[in-house]
Amino acid sequence: MYPHFQDAELENWHDFEVESRREIVALLRGIGDKNQLIRMLIKGESDVCVTSILEVDEAANAVYLDCSIDQEQNQRVLASRQLSFETSLDKVRILFAADQVEAASYEGNPAFRIAIPATLIRLQRREYYRIATPVTNPVRVLIPLPAELGGPTSFPLADISCGGISILDNKMILGNAVGKEYPDCRIDLPEIGAVSTALQVRNALDLTLLNNKTNRRLGCEFVGIPRGALAAVQRYITKLERERNARIAGLS
């Protein structure tokens, strides 16, 4: 379905698939409202056309797209058997496909029309997106420390992303851990299950609270995380995001 985007991130693209029509329509409208450029690739061809979303007509099940000024390119698009689209919204990579494209007009100008895609892919890159984990019932990671440091120790998470986690080490058990790597750490993700990965501490931040207690936060990067474990992390992030959106919707 996504023939043009066979990069490493997409080998398990099912884990990033969005199937909710309401969510798909909202994402496409967001792309249109922000005038985001979209790369449009014709199956079997190497050249890339650039387009943008003019309108999403949910009632007519139609997405209207800009045409190219190159008429020959427009003809190739209309003759294509399948098109793939890639863009981004708020630094999140979005991909979708269309089996058929038609010539149409929008506000008196030539346009392309495709059906609203049944699914799309939403890839959140770790450097852009991290989400806070629950405070009241924290997610925990078990780090197998050597016996002299107290043996395997559990730490609460502050946040999680597809690239790593932040942990709270308020008792300073790990000391100056920046640069250290801890193999075989286990993170228990509620309703998803446990995942194992090596962690490398990349940064440390000490905060002094109002009661003069110190709060130490360590940013840890996943090292060699297995693909299945990364997919589980992504599913957990999606779950947290849905819960957060539901809370926001409940408050509004």
VOGU-3710 file (C-alpha; in Angstrom, 3 decimals, decimal comma):
1> myphfqdael> 0,000/0,000/0,000  2,907/2,354/0,655  5,304/1,272/-2,105  7,405/4,436/-2,214  8,194/4,716/1,455  10,074/1,523/2,280  12,443/3,101/4,757  13,415/1,612/8,099  10,757/3,541/9,988  8,004/2,058/7,850
11> enwhdfeves> 8,883/-1,604/8,073  6,272/-1,925/10,814  3,928/0,774/9,488  0,814/-1,072/10,707  1,733/0,084/14,210  1,386/3,729/13,135  -1,808/3,388/11,107  -4,767/5,693/11,789  -8,144/4,193/10,852  -10,581/6,626/12,513
21> rreivallrg> -12,313/8,583/9,736  -12,869/11,544/12,036  -9,160/11,660/12,900  -8,152/11,273/9,225  -10,454/14,129/8,138  -9,139/16,341/10,976  -5,504/15,630/10,052  -6,092/16,311/6,336  -7,922/19,559/7,145  -5,053/20,571/9,431
31> igdknqlirm> -2,585/19,977/6,582  -4,758/22,098/4,270  -5,271/24,905/6,790  -1,516/25,213/7,332  -0,802/25,109/3,565  1,640/22,249/4,106  3,356/21,099/0,925  2,746/17,459/0,026  5,084/15,221/-1,978  3,030/13,226/-4,481
41> likgesdvcv> 4,678/10,163/-6,034  3,331/8,209/-8,986  3,741/4,454/-8,641  6,581/3,219/-10,823  7,972/6,697/-11,529  10,809/8,518/-9,817  9,766/12,148/-10,226  7,992/13,895/-7,365  5,167/16,378/-7,807  4,442/18,904/-5,083
51> tsilevdeaa> 0,829/19,620/-4,231  -1,310/20,892/-1,341  -4,807/20,225/0,000  -7,373/22,765/-1,173  -10,375/21,296/0,624  -11,624/18,170/2,383  -15,320/17,597/1,560  -16,385/14,908/4,002  -19,972/14,670/2,698  -18,720/14,015/-0,851
61> navyldcsid> -15,860/11,770/0,401  -13,440/13,950/-1,565  -10,066/15,616/-1,068  -9,257/18,394/-3,568  -5,588/18,879/-4,413  -3,616/21,493/-6,344  -2,615/20,682/-9,928  0,860/21,193/-11,323  1,593/24,013/-13,790  3,190/21,283/-15,927
71> qeqnqrvlas> 0,339/19,851/-18,050  2,349/16,771/-19,008  2,910/15,988/-15,331  -0,823/16,437/-14,659  -1,617/13,894/-17,395  0,788/11,385/-15,849  -0,864/11,873/-12,462  -4,334/11,313/-13,952  -3,131/8,189/-15,800  -1,487/6,684/-12,703
81> rqlsfetsld> -2,735/3,498/-11,066  -1,621/4,522/-7,591  -0,339/7,649/-5,898  1,503/7,983/-2,593  1,535/11,206/-0,575  3,940/12,361/2,124  3,774/15,505/4,218  4,099/16,656/7,829  1,857/18,394/10,332  3,303/19,893/13,516
91> kvrilfaadq> 6,551/18,012/12,787  4,734/14,666/12,592  5,284/12,771/9,332  2,041/11,802/7,558  1,653/9,370/4,633  -1,387/8,244/2,670  -2,196/6,721/-0,704  -4,852/6,857/-3,433  -5,753/4,235/-6,045  -7,530/6,693/-8,282
101> veaasyegnp> -7,311/10,392/-9,030  -9,746/12,438/-11,109  -9,613/15,796/-12,826  -11,865/18,291/-11,053  -12,209/22,003/-10,518  -12,035/23,964/-7,301  -13,203/27,588/-7,153  -12,971/27,743/-10,929  -9,409/26,398/-11,168  -8,264/22,931/-12,290
111> afriaipatl> -7,679/20,513/-9,434  -7,227/16,841/-8,629  -9,787/14,932/-6,609  -9,141/11,771/-4,604  -11,311/9,868/-2,143  -10,674/10,486/1,557  -8,155/7,739/2,397  -9,493/4,884/4,539  -6,247/4,847/6,510  -3,127/6,961/6,849
121> irlqrreyyr> 0,184/6,662/8,650  1,269/9,042/11,345  4,920/8,780/12,381  6,017/10,708/15,424  9,757/11,175/15,544  11,273/11,060/19,020  13,111/14,351/18,679  9,785/16,092/18,192  7,410/14,319/20,493  7,456/13,097/24,063
131> iatpvtnpvr> 4,481/12,647/26,364  4,313/12,853/30,164  3,494/9,580/31,912  0,956/9,407/34,789  2,090/10,940/38,092  -0,372/9,209/40,444  0,290/5,640/39,303  3,691/6,000/37,617  5,066/3,742/34,915  8,243/2,092/36,221
141> vliplpaelg> 11,501/0,864/34,726  13,576/-1,845/36,398  17,316/-1,218/35,968  19,528/-4,223/36,861  22,141/-2,412/38,947  25,145/-4,289/40,397  24,909/-5,572/43,972  27,079/-2,746/45,364  24,466/-0,232/44,171  21,628/-2,234/45,699
151> gptsfpladi> 20,864/-4,688/42,890  17,910/-4,330/40,464  16,115/-1,054/41,237  12,798/0,327/40,019  12,520/4,003/38,985  9,368/5,966/38,053  9,145/7,512/34,569  8,521/11,223/33,972  7,891/10,908/30,226  8,292/8,590/27,253
161> scggisildn> 8,968/8,934/23,529  9,874/6,603/20,675  13,529/7,379/21,363  13,732/6,995/25,117  12,425/7,812/28,575  13,034/10,292/31,377  13,317/8,717/34,807  13,191/10,232/38,289  16,152/9,345/40,501  15,294/11,489/43,517
171> kmilgnavgk> 17,382/9,359/45,904  20,449/9,867/43,662  20,983/6,106/43,443  22,605/6,282/40,002  24,991/9,091/40,910  26,654/10,862/37,986  25,291/8,458/35,396  25,556/10,580/32,221  27,084/8,433/29,460  26,527/5,136/31,296
181> eypdcridlp> 24,688/2,330/29,554  22,459/-0,146/31,396  21,579/-3,367/29,521  18,394/-5,437/29,950  16,202/-2,754/31,496  12,506/-3,608/31,738  9,714/-1,041/31,348  6,219/-2,131/32,432  3,734/-0,380/30,141  0,193/-0,511/31,624
191> eigavstalq> -2,278/-2,483/29,445  0,472/-3,037/26,843  3,004/-5,240/28,663  6,683/-5,251/29,585  9,406/-4,249/27,094  13,142/-4,829/27,475  15,897/-2,611/26,096  19,298/-1,188/26,951  19,273/2,427/28,161  21,989/5,045/27,948
201> vrnaldltll> 21,775/8,094/30,211  22,182/11,171/27,994  21,477/14,065/30,361  20,651/14,884/33,986  18,671/17,752/35,491  18,481/18,567/39,211  15,519/20,641/40,364  15,164/22,006/43,896  11,549/21,812/45,006  9,771/24,274/47,320
211> nnktnrrlgc> 10,367/21,961/50,324  14,125/22,041/49,535  14,072/18,436/48,342  15,994/17,779/45,148  14,329/16,141/42,211  16,732/14,485/39,739  15,523/13,742/36,238  17,650/11,585/33,900  17,038/11,540/30,138  17,736/8,038/28,802
221> efvgiprgal> 17,984/6,896/25,189  16,878/3,450/23,994  19,891/1,494/22,694  19,210/-1,313/20,213  15,546/-1,528/21,172  13,893/-4,504/19,380  11,304/-3,578/16,748  8,476/-5,289/18,644  9,355/-3,380/21,808  9,407/-0,068/19,898
231> aavqryitkl> 5,978/-0,880/18,433  4,704/-1,488/21,994  6,121/1,902/23,095  4,358/3,582/20,146  1,074/1,878/21,084  1,449/3,082/24,667  2,158/6,670/23,520  -0,954/6,524/21,301  -2,999/5,263/24,283  -1,729/8,108/26,519
241> erernariag> -2,456/10,628/23,778  -6,023/9,356/23,318  -6,636/9,514/27,075  -5,245/13,047/27,210  -7,382/14,152/24,241  -10,462/12,610/25,875  -9,732/14,572/29,083  -9,283/17,822/27,099  -12,535/17,157/25,204  -14,290/16,489/28,552
251> ls> -13,083/19,801/29,955  -14,109/21,893/26,932
//
